Amino acid sequence: AIRLFTMHNLMFYLKLMADIRRAISSGTFTDILQSYAAL
């Protein structure tokens, strides 16, 4: 169970960082920031 939890968290942060890089490149960082802050 711990391994699955760890893998889930790693995938979440990898996706988060990819989304942040994409948002910075496209100039929509504030939009992505607001969508993640709502979690």
MARTI-42664 format. One record per residue (C-alpha): residue number from 1; residue in one letter; x, y, z. Coordinates in Angstrom, 2 decimals. Layout:
BEGIN
<site seq="NUM" type="A" u="X" v="Y" w="Z"/>
...
! end
This chain:
BEGIN
<site seq="1" type="A" u="0.00" v="0.00" w="0.00"/>
<site seq="2" type="I" u="2.84" v="2.40" w="0.81"/>
<site seq="3" type="R" u="4.41" v="1.76" w="-2.59"/>
<site seq="4" type="L" u="1.17" v="2.59" w="-4.41"/>
<site seq="5" type="F" u="0.74" v="5.76" w="-2.37"/>
<site seq="6" type="T" u="4.30" v="6.80" w="-3.19"/>
<site seq="7" type="M" u="3.83" v="6.10" w="-6.89"/>
<site seq="8" type="H" u="0.59" v="8.08" w="-6.90"/>
<site seq="9" type="N" u="2.30" v="11.06" w="-5.27"/>
<site seq="10" type="L" u="5.24" v="10.93" w="-7.67"/>
<site seq="11" type="M" u="2.95" v="10.85" w="-10.68"/>
<site seq="12" type="F" u="0.95" v="13.77" w="-9.29"/>
<site seq="13" type="Y" u="4.08" v="15.90" w="-8.85"/>
<site seq="14" type="L" u="5.49" v="14.92" w="-12.24"/>
<site seq="15" type="K" u="2.23" v="15.97" w="-13.91"/>
<site seq="16" type="L" u="2.12" v="19.15" w="-11.83"/>
<site seq="17" type="M" u="5.63" v="20.15" w="-12.89"/>
<site seq="18" type="A" u="4.89" v="19.37" w="-16.55"/>
<site seq="19" type="D" u="1.73" v="21.49" w="-16.35"/>
<site seq="20" type="I" u="3.68" v="24.34" w="-14.73"/>
<site seq="21" type="R" u="6.39" v="24.24" w="-17.42"/>
<site seq="22" type="R" u="3.74" v="24.24" w="-20.16"/>
<site seq="23" type="A" u="1.85" v="27.11" w="-18.50"/>
<site seq="24" type="I" u="4.97" v="29.22" w="-18.11"/>
<site seq="25" type="S" u="5.82" v="28.68" w="-21.79"/>
<site seq="26" type="S" u="2.33" v="29.64" w="-22.93"/>
<site seq="27" type="G" u="1.93" v="32.53" w="-20.47"/>
<site seq="28" type="T" u="-0.97" v="30.98" w="-18.56"/>
<site seq="29" type="F" u="0.77" v="30.28" w="-15.26"/>
<site seq="30" type="T" u="-1.80" v="32.17" w="-13.18"/>
<site seq="31" type="D" u="-4.57" v="29.99" w="-14.64"/>
<site seq="32" type="I" u="-2.80" v="26.77" w="-13.68"/>
<site seq="33" type="L" u="-1.95" v="28.20" w="-10.27"/>
<site seq="34" type="Q" u="-5.61" v="28.94" w="-9.60"/>
<site seq="35" type="S" u="-6.74" v="25.50" w="-10.76"/>
<site seq="36" type="Y" u="-4.27" v="23.71" w="-8.47"/>
<site seq="37" type="A" u="-4.97" v="26.06" w="-5.56"/>
<site seq="38" type="A" u="-8.62" v="25.01" w="-5.76"/>
<site seq="39" type="L" u="-7.63" v="21.43" w="-4.88"/>
! end
